[in-house]
Structures are given as C-alpha cells and as structure tokens.
Amino acid sequence: MSDVVDLRSDTITRPTDAMRDAMARAEVGDDVLQDDPTVIRLEERVAEILGKEAALFVPSGTMANQLAIRFHCEPGDEIIVHGESHIVHYESGAPAALWGCSTAFAYGDRGFFTPDDVRDLIRYRDVHCARSRLVVMENTHNRGGGAVWPVDRFASVAARAKEEQLRVHLDGARLWNAGVAAGEPLTVWTQHADSVSVCFSKGLGAPVGSALASTRENIEKARRFRKMLGGGMRQVGIVAAGALHAVEHHRERLADDHANAKALAEGIADVPGVSIDPSSIETNILYFGVDLPGEREPAQRVCDALEASGVRMLSETRNRVRAVTNMHVDRAMIDRAAQAVRDAMATLTSR
C-alpha cells in the first residue's frame, strides 16, 4: 500500500531527492586505501561535531559499537551496561562471540543508571574475576522509550567510571535526537566519553551507515578491526555523501518527529486497554501497553489489526507495542494511526 503509515522504526526512512542527487554526484576513491574524499569529509565533519580527534565510517551501528568494545577491551574483560541496552538485545551476543567479553547489568528507569550502580558492579581486582573495563551508556535509549540521558547524570556516571579506571563508550545511534530534544550540542555528552557511535540511517534518513569517533590512536585500531570483520569498503563515497547530506540538512527536522510522537501518545492515552504516559515522550520512540483479557499475545493481536488498516507498528513484548515516528510520517498520518489504535482496541476488547 502506498498510503501505509509505517511506524515500525526510523530505519525504514528512504533518501530524499536532494540526498539522491548528492549521492549521484559524489566524488569517490578507495576507502580502504583511505583516499575516498567524500568519506574523509564525512569523518572530519562528524569528529568535529562530536568533539573528537577522529572518526571512522562503518556500515552499521552494531559494527561501530563492537569496534569500540574491541579497542577498549581484551578477552575476559567485563562491560557494565544497562540490561535493556542495544548491545545486549540487538547485537547477537557479539561482545561474547567476537571479543570474549562478559556483561554486567545495571538497571534503572528508562535505561538510566547511577554512579553507585557502577561502583557496585565493579569486580574485585583479583585473578579469580573478570576485569571490569568499560561502561556503555545509550543515548537516546531505545527500549527506554527514546529517553534522553540528563547531562548531569551522564557526566556523574562517566566520572565514577573514570575514577575506577574504567573507560566509557556512548552508544549514540540516536544521539542526534537527544541533541535536538535537549537543545544542546552533542559535546555536552561526548566530552565525558572515550568513544561514541552515531547512526545516519535512522532519523536522519540516509540509506546506510554509522560512524565511530574517538582518539586518532583508537580510530586507527578500529580501522584494522573493521577490515578484520569485513567492513572495509571501496568506492563508498556514494553512500557517505548521503550521510553527509543528512548530517548537514536533516538534524533540525527531528523536532517534527518528536512532536508527532507526543501527538500520537496524546491521541491514544485515553483508549481503554492502552497504557501510556504522554509526558514521558521526549523524542521519536514510544511504547504503549495493551490489555486484552484472555489473549495470550495481546500486542501481536493489536499489531495485526493495525496492519490490516494500513498502520504498521511492532510488538516489542507480549503486551507492549512500539511505534517510532520518522520523516515519512506527517501529522495527518499520526492522526490516522491514533484512530487505527482506537478502532483496533474497540474491536478486540468487544469480542
């Protein structure tokens, strides 16, 4: 259907005509040989925005996070991370499978945790124990409903990590959203992290790609590990041009996605059987609970009903639905999606 309201993710975004034109005209070279001029411009621009010495263009956010884990850690090391984080749920067990690293889980509302959580999770410095080595924070936090880390809290956790001689990685796949929501430069967070990943293919609308930023020394290590994993690319300036266009032209419009997410939450908050707090919506991700007595998989039943009406969302857990606003969804489509939720819940609860 051409009129489908697709709220499954902001990864479904497609290049704009202006982005396609920039990609078609891109000057290219061989990125493995480090002479693709468009990639070089993108990496320099991202490093500048993030306040880091250097950056590396990579195919995905997962690869960016895993490269950071590799240059920060050795096999047998342990990573302190929120138990609902991307590297835990959506990276196929890569820290253990690729690098031999274990994870220790902190927990807290909306994906946040505290300096005391870090302290409590650090292993004894003893030959019997894994070595606590890295703290990972995700901003915005996906499974936390697109929550933005408060700057002071982020800084305090990072400070505790460094006091304990741990390194800090910021999984900033949607850091662009955090910056727009908070009205702050990204450096208010990145200055406290030893490395940071950002994604171009979500809210910014590029077709593919992420970047990892850190010190020049770390990025040179990451370049080697990227090649090891098969992530070395050749005339990739064609893709990098789309990412560069997105960085320069699509960041401020993320505010529209945030407003649409709040409007959707407000539009369904009073629906019987739906639970959501519109005041908690900060960026472009929202989760809402559904209660369908007698149903074993209520969230999936709701998503199936929505699909039939031309609205796409995802069942995240048995009774929780995820919707993510994006550049292809305007306010009229949000109103349609809200009505579809109303209709679906009315039908399903009347059975």
C-alpha positions in Angstrom: 0.0 0.0 0.0 1.4 3.4 -0.9 -0.5 5.1 1.9 0.7 2.8 4.7 1.7 4.6 7.9 4.9 2.9 8.8 5.9 3.3 12.4 7.9 0.2 12.8 11.2 2.1 13.1 13.0 5.1 11.8 15.3 2.7 10.0 12.6 2.5 7.2 13.4 6.0 6.0 14.4 6.5 2.4 16.7 9.0 0.8 15.2 12.3 -0.3 15.6 13.5 -3.9 18.2 16.0 -2.7 20.1 13.2 -0.9 20.0 11.0 -4.0 21.4 13.9 -6.1 24.2 14.4 -3.7 25.0 10.6 -3.8 24.9 10.6 -7.6 27.4 13.4 -7.8 29.7 12.1 -5.0 33.4 12.2 -5.6 34.8 8.8 -4.7 38.1 6.9 -4.2 39.1 3.7 -2.3 38.2 4.0 1.3 40.4 1.0 2.4 43.3 2.9 0.9 42.0 6.0 2.7 41.6 8.2 -0.4 37.9 8.5 -0.8 37.4 12.3 -0.5 33.7 12.1 0.4 34.3 9.7 3.2 37.2 11.8 4.5 34.9 14.9 4.6 32.2 13.0 6.4 34.6 11.6 9.0 36.2 15.0 9.6 32.8 16.6 10.0 31.5 14.0 12.4 34.6 14.2 14.5 34.2 18.0 14.6 30.5 17.8 15.7 31.3 15.2 18.4 34.4 17.0 19.7 36.7 14.0 19.0 40.1 13.7 17.2 38.9 11.3 14.5 36.0 9.3 13.2 35.5 6.2 11.1 32.7 5.5 8.7 31.3 2.0 9.1 28.3 0.0 7.7 26.2 -0.2 10.9 25.8 1.0 14.4 26.4 -2.6 15.6 29.8 -2.6 14.0 30.6 0.8 15.5 29.7 -0.4 19.0 31.6 -3.6 18.6 34.8 -1.9 17.3 34.7 0.3 20.3 34.4 -2.7 22.6 37.4 -4.3 20.8 39.8 -1.4 21.2 38.7 -0.7 24.8 38.7 -4.3 26.0 40.5 -7.6 25.9 39.1 -11.2 26.1 38.0 -11.9 29.7 37.1 -8.2 30.4 33.6 -7.2 31.5 31.3 -4.5 30.3 28.9 -2.6 32.6 25.8 -1.7 30.7 22.1 -1.3 31.3 20.3 -4.6 30.9 17.9 -3.2 28.3 20.6 -1.7 26.1 21.1 -2.3 22.3 24.4 -4.1 22.8 22.5 -6.6 25.0 19.3 -7.1 23.0 20.1 -6.4 19.4 23.8 -7.2 18.6 23.5 -11.0 18.5 25.7 -11.7 21.6 28.6 -10.0 19.8 30.6 -8.9 22.9 31.0 -12.6 23.9 31.0 -14.2 20.5 33.5 -11.8 18.9 35.7 -10.5 21.7 35.2 -12.9 24.7 33.8 -10.2 26.9 31.1 -10.7 29.5 28.5 -8.1 30.6 27.3 -6.9 34.0 23.8 -5.4 34.0 22.8 -2.2 35.7 19.0 -1.4 35.9 17.0 1.8 36.3 14.1 3.6 34.8 14.1 4.4 31.1 17.6 3.0 30.5 19.4 5.1 33.1 21.6 4.0 36.0 23.7 5.7 38.6 27.4 6.1 39.7 26.6 3.8 42.7 25.4 1.1 40.2 28.8 1.3 38.5 30.6 1.0 41.8 28.5 -1.9 42.9 29.1 -3.8 39.7 32.9 -3.5 39.5 34.6 -6.8 40.1 37.2 -7.3 42.7 40.6 -6.8 41.2 41.6 -10.4 41.7 42.8 -13.2 39.4 39.6 -15.1 40.0 37.4 -12.3 38.5 36.7 -10.8 35.1 38.3 -7.4 34.8 35.8 -4.6 34.8 36.9 -2.5 31.9 34.1 -0.5 30.1 30.9 1.3 30.9 28.4 1.7 28.0 25.6 4.3 28.0 22.9 4.5 25.3 21.5 7.9 24.4 18.7 8.1 23.4 17.8 4.8 25.0 15.7 2.7 22.6 13.9 0.4 25.0 13.7 3.2 27.5 11.2 4.9 25.1 13.7 7.2 23.4 14.7 8.7 26.7 17.4 11.3 26.8 20.2 10.9 29.4 20.2 14.0 31.6 23.6 15.7 31.1 24.5 15.9 34.8 23.6 12.3 35.4 25.5 11.1 32.3 28.5 13.1 33.5 28.4 11.7 37.0 28.3 8.1 35.8 31.2 8.8 33.4 33.1 10.4 36.2 32.6 7.4 38.5 33.8 5.1 35.8 36.9 7.1 35.3 37.6 7.2 39.0 37.5 3.4 38.9 39.9 3.4 35.9 37.1 2.2 33.5 36.6 3.5 30.0 33.3 5.0 28.7 31.5 4.3 25.4 28.5 6.3 24.3 26.1 4.3 22.0 24.7 7.4 20.3 22.8 5.8 17.5 20.1 8.4 18.1 22.3 11.0 19.7 21.1 13.4 17.1 17.6 13.1 18.6 19.0 13.7 22.1 20.7 16.9 21.0 17.6 18.3 19.3 15.3 17.3 22.2 17.6 18.9 24.9 18.6 21.9 22.7 22.2 21.2 23.4 25.3 20.5 21.4 26.3 16.8 21.3 29.5 17.6 23.1 27.7 18.1 26.4 27.6 14.2 26.4 30.5 13.2 24.2 33.1 15.2 26.2 32.6 12.6 29.0 33.0 9.6 26.8 36.2 8.0 25.4 34.3 6.9 22.3 30.9 7.5 20.7 28.9 5.9 17.9 26.3 7.7 15.8 23.9 6.4 13.1 22.9 8.1 9.8 20.3 5.7 8.7 17.6 6.2 11.3 16.0 9.6 11.8 18.5 11.4 9.5 17.2 9.3 6.6 20.5 8.1 5.0 20.3 4.7 3.4 23.1 3.1 5.4 26.0 3.8 7.7 27.2 4.9 11.1 30.4 6.4 12.5 32.6 5.8 15.4 34.6 8.6 16.9 37.4 8.6 19.5 41.1 9.4 19.6 43.3 9.1 16.5 45.0 6.1 18.1 41.7 4.3 18.8 40.3 5.0 15.4 43.4 3.6 13.7 42.9 0.4 15.7 39.2 0.4 14.8 40.2 0.7 11.1 42.1 -2.5 11.3 39.4 -4.3 13.2 36.8 -3.1 10.7 38.8 -4.7 7.9 39.1 -7.9 10.0 35.3 -8.0 10.2 34.9 -7.5 6.5 33.7 -3.9 6.9 36.4 -2.4 4.7 34.7 -0.6 1.8 35.9 0.7 -1.5 34.1 3.5 -3.5 31.8 4.1 -0.6 31.8 7.8 -1.0 28.5 7.3 -2.8 26.9 6.2 0.4 28.9 8.6 2.6 27.5 11.5 0.5 24.0 10.6 1.7 25.2 10.5 5.3 26.9 13.9 4.9 23.8 15.4 3.3 21.8 14.0 6.2 24.1 15.5 8.9 24.0 18.9 7.2 20.3 19.1 6.3 18.2 16.7 8.4 19.1 17.2 12.0 16.8 20.1 12.9 13.8 18.4 11.4 14.0 15.7 14.0 11.9 18.0 16.2 9.0 17.3 13.9 9.3 13.6 14.7 9.4 14.3 18.4 6.2 16.4 18.2 4.5 13.7 16.2 5.4 11.0 18.7 3.9 13.1 21.5 0.8 13.8 19.5 0.4 10.1 18.9 0.8 9.3 22.6 -1.8 12.0 23.5 -4.1 10.6 20.8 -4.2 7.1 22.4 -3.7 7.9 26.1 -7.4 7.6 26.9 -8.1 4.5 24.9 -9.5 1.7 27.1 -6.9 -1.1 27.4 -4.0 1.2 26.4 -1.5 2.4 28.9 0.9 5.3 28.1 2.1 8.5 29.7 2.4 11.2 27.1 4.5 13.4 29.4 7.3 10.7 29.2 7.7 11.1 25.4 10.9 13.1 24.7 11.9 12.0 21.2 10.6 9.8 18.4 10.1 6.5 20.2 7.0 5.5 22.2 5.9 2.3 23.8 2.4 1.6 25.0 1.0 -1.3 27.0 -2.1 -3.1 25.8 -4.5 -5.2 27.9 -6.7 -7.7 26.1 -8.2 -10.1 28.7 -8.0 -13.7 27.5 -5.4 -13.0 24.8 -2.1 -14.8 25.0 -0.3 -12.3 22.7 -2.2 -9.1 23.0 0.5 -6.8 21.5 0.8 -9.0 18.4 -3.0 -9.1 18.0 -3.1 -5.3 18.1 -0.3 -5.0 15.5 -2.1 -7.5 13.2 -5.3 -5.4 13.5 -3.3 -2.2 12.8 -1.6 -3.8 9.8 -5.0 -4.6 8.3 -5.9 -1.0 8.5 -2.6 0.2 6.9 -0.7 1.1 10.0 2.5 -0.7 10.9 3.9 -1.0 14.5 5.9 -3.7 16.2 5.0 -5.9 19.2 8.1 -5.5 21.4 7.0 -7.8 24.2 3.8 -9.9 24.9 1.8 -6.8 25.9 3.9 -3.8 24.7 3.7 -2.2 21.3 6.5 0.1 19.8 5.9 3.0 17.4 8.7 5.2 16.0 7.9 8.4 14.2 10.1 9.3 11.2 10.5 11.7 8.3 7.9 9.9 6.1 5.1 10.3 8.6 3.3 13.7 8.9 0.7 14.9 11.4 -2.3 13.7 9.3 -0.8 10.2 9.3 -0.3 10.4 13.0 -4.0 11.2 13.4 -4.8 8.3 11.2 -2.6 6.0 13.3 -4.2 7.1 16.6 -7.7 6.4 15.2 -6.5 3.0 14.0 -5.4 2.2 17.6 -8.8 3.3 18.9 -10.6 1.2 16.3 -8.4 -1.9 16.9 -8.7 -1.8 20.6 -12.5 -1.2 20.4 -12.9 -4.2 18.1 -10.6 -6.5 20.1 -12.0 -5.7 23.5 -15.6 -6.2 22.4 -15.0 -9.9 21.5 
